[in-house]
Structure formats: structure tokens, C-alpha cells
Amino acid sequence: MSQYASERTTRIARQYDLFQASLETTEKQRKYLNYGYTITGDESYEQRQEQLCMEVFRAAELTRDHVVVDVGFGSGEQDFLLVRTCEFARLIGYNIAETQVRYASARAAHEGLAGKLEFRAGEAEALPGLAPASVDRVMAIECAFYFDRPRFYERAAEVLKPGGRLVLADICFSDACTWLARPRVGTASGNRREWEKFFHTRSIRPIHQHTRPGAQMTVTQIFKTMPRATLTFAQRVEWLKMAIASQIVALGLRTRLLHYDLIVLER
Ligand SMILES: C[S@@+](CC[C@H](N)C(=O)[O-])C[C@H]1O[C@@H](n2cnc3c(N)ncnc32)[C@H](O)[C@@H]1O
């Protein structure tokens, strides 16, 4: 890994460590960190966030014997939802933010789910400890734009069994703004070219109409739930950066300079 890559990963991990620490002091019951998926337009923010995860679970078509890997699992909230709503054999989560790994692991132990849900510190690009062709599904909910995509696609393909699936709720730039695209976020065609070195594309469903309203709401949610009195300066800065980023994403989705897609890839 280049020095740039490791510095970047450390910066992202620090950012999510700070989010997690402040989320643990808020009233927010469900600790999702995604823009959500709206169907009726009158769901709460947390219902929308849950619905985005449910869309990914449905696309994954899990069965009771499946071994699932969840990369960039945030606080792990989505994996506790998965236990409540789907049958599968076991799940291994990977996250670079150690505070989130500690929180999710402690919660799994507390809820008697440690045999079912295992949360590991590690990069999605590396998936340490997984044998080749040992996994049925890999899920990435609103996080692949942080990854070194070529390395991630290659490693996900390696650990998946033949016929296994990688399912992503993913944001990228439209092909019209290649000049603007950041390397990790990538463009629709550029990312597809990379994954098709390893995967067959089963489906790509544009879901920006369902996710944009939540991105837009994020700023008010942050100011409503942020426990201002207890936040450190560094935490305030990170929440502020997230609030600004959410509005840029909402604008990008409205103008179609950004895509938000539900992508199902098969090994
Ligand atoms: C926007 S949050 C999404 C969290 C969660 N999937 C959800 O929907 O609530 C992005 C997550 O990806 C994690 N992440 C970022 N880069 C990563 C990497 N290279 N490997 C593993 N996790 C990573 C962050 O620590 C964070 O937990």
C-alpha cells in the first residue's frame, strides 16, 4: 500500500472513530450512517436508513447456509438488522475504524450474537483471514467510494465462491464529469470496467430518487441529534464536514452529476 493510501485510510478511520464516539452519547437509537432510502416520502430518517439496508439484503437473496461479509459496516447496526430480518449462517464484518469494531463486537456479545456476528478490524481491500472461495455474499453499503476499488474488487472476487455475489449501495460520478471525478469515487463506466475484470454484472438499479431526499435531510438530522454540549472540537469539525458533504451529494444526485446505484455482481 502506498504511503498516500495508508495516510488516507488513517484519516477516514479517525473520522469514523470520532463519529462513533459522539453517536454513543446521542439519543439516536439506531446508529446507521447512510442517507437512507425513501418509498413513501414520510418515513423517519432512521426508517429510511433501515430501508436502504433492506434493499441491499433483498438484492443479496440470502439463504440460511450463506456466509456473508459486510465491509464498512459503520456501527454494525445493519448487521443486527440482518439478524432480525433474514436467515443466514454467519457474518464477518470489516471496518477500519476501531471504535466501531469495538462497539459492534461488544453489542454482539451483549446480545448473545457473538457466534453469528464477528466484527474484525481490517480493510475491505485486504479482508484479512478469509480463505479463497469461502464466502457466499459480500455487501458494501454506502462505503465503496472510500476504497481502492481495483484492489477491493479483486479481493472480494477472490474470497467469493463461484456464483457468489457482491452487492453494493454505491455512489459514483457520472461519465459526464470524468474531469471532476475523484479516483476512489470513480465514474460509472470506469468503475464498471474495473469490476468486470472479476465479475459478471447481474443488475444496476439507479436509486437516486430514493436516496437523494435523505441526503438532503442529513444536514437537519445532524444539527438535531448532535450533542453539542459534549462534543469535542474535533468531533464538531467532522460532523460539520459530513453536513457539508451531504449537501454536495444531494446536489450532485439532483443534477445527475452523481449516481446512486444498487449494484449486484456475480462471481
Ligand atoms: C458512510 S459509513 C457507512 C456505514 C454503514 N454501512 C451504514 O450504512 O450505516 C462508511 C463506513 O466505511 C468504513 N470504511 C471506510 N473505508 C474503509 C475501508 N477501506 N475498509 C473497511 N471499512 C472502511 C468507515 O469506517 C465507515 O464505517
Ligand as a Chemical Component Dictionary entry (heavy atoms), coordinates in Angstrom:
data_LIG
# 
_chem_comp.id                   LIG 
_chem_comp.type                 NON-POLYMER 
_chem_comp.pdbx_formal_charge   0 
_chem_comp.three_letter_code    LIG 
# 
loop_
_chem_comp_atom.comp_id 
_chem_comp_atom.atom_id 
_chem_comp_atom.alt_atom_id 
_chem_comp_atom.type_symbol 
_chem_comp_atom.charge 
_chem_comp_atom.model_Cartn_x 
_chem_comp_atom.model_Cartn_y 
_chem_comp_atom.model_Cartn_z 
_chem_comp_atom.pdbx_ordinal 
LIG C1  C1  C 0  -20.735 6.111  5.371 1  
LIG S1  S1  S 1  -20.265 4.871  6.540 2  
LIG C2  C2  C 0  -21.456 3.621  6.155 3  
LIG C3  C3  C 0  -21.713 2.756  7.351 4  
LIG C4  C4  C 0  -22.777 1.699  7.181 5  
LIG N1  N1  N 0  -22.537 0.863  6.029 6  
LIG C5  C5  C 0  -24.168 2.263  7.152 7  
LIG O1  O1  O 0  -24.809 2.183  6.093 8  
LIG O2  O2  O -1 -24.638 2.786  8.175 9  
LIG C6  C6  C 0  -18.743 4.233  5.844 10 
LIG C7  C7  C 0  -18.056 3.141  6.659 11 
LIG O3  O3  O 0  -16.994 2.566  5.869 12 
LIG C8  C8  C 0  -15.858 2.365  6.697 13 
LIG N2  N2  N 0  -14.665 2.313  5.812 14 
LIG C9  C9  C 0  -14.130 3.320  5.081 15 
LIG N3  N3  N 0  -13.068 2.874  4.388 16 
LIG C10 C10 C 0  -12.933 1.553  4.661 17 
LIG C11 C11 C 0  -12.039 0.522  4.224 18 
LIG N4  N4  N 0  -11.049 0.782  3.355 19 
LIG N5  N5  N 0  -12.215 -0.736 4.701 20 
LIG C12 C12 C 0  -13.227 -1.020 5.587 21 
LIG N6  N6  N 0  -14.095 -0.085 6.043 22 
LIG C13 C13 C 0  -13.959 1.178  5.584 23 
LIG C14 C14 C 0  -15.891 3.552  7.655 24 
LIG O4  O4  O 0  -15.093 3.338  8.797 25 
LIG C15 C15 C 0  -17.401 3.598  7.958 26 
LIG O5  O5  O 0  -17.710 2.698  8.980 27 
# 
loop_
_chem_comp_bond.comp_id 
_chem_comp_bond.atom_id_1 
_chem_comp_bond.atom_id_2 
_chem_comp_bond.value_order 
_chem_comp_bond.pdbx_ordinal 
LIG C1  S1  SING 1  
LIG S1  C2  SING 2  
LIG S1  C6  SING 3  
LIG C2  C3  SING 4  
LIG C3  C4  SING 5  
LIG C4  N1  SING 6  
LIG C4  C5  SING 7  
LIG C5  O1  DOUB 8  
LIG C5  O2  SING 9  
LIG C6  C7  SING 10 
LIG C7  O3  SING 11 
LIG C7  C15 SING 12 
LIG O3  C8  SING 13 
LIG C8  N2  SING 14 
LIG C8  C14 SING 15 
LIG N2  C9  SING 16 
LIG N2  C13 SING 17 
LIG C9  N3  DOUB 18 
LIG N3  C10 SING 19 
LIG C10 C11 SING 20 
LIG C10 C13 DOUB 21 
LIG C11 N4  SING 22 
LIG C11 N5  DOUB 23 
LIG N5  C12 SING 24 
LIG C12 N6  DOUB 25 
LIG N6  C13 SING 26 
LIG C14 O4  SING 27 
LIG C14 C15 SING 28 
LIG C15 O5  SING 29 
# 
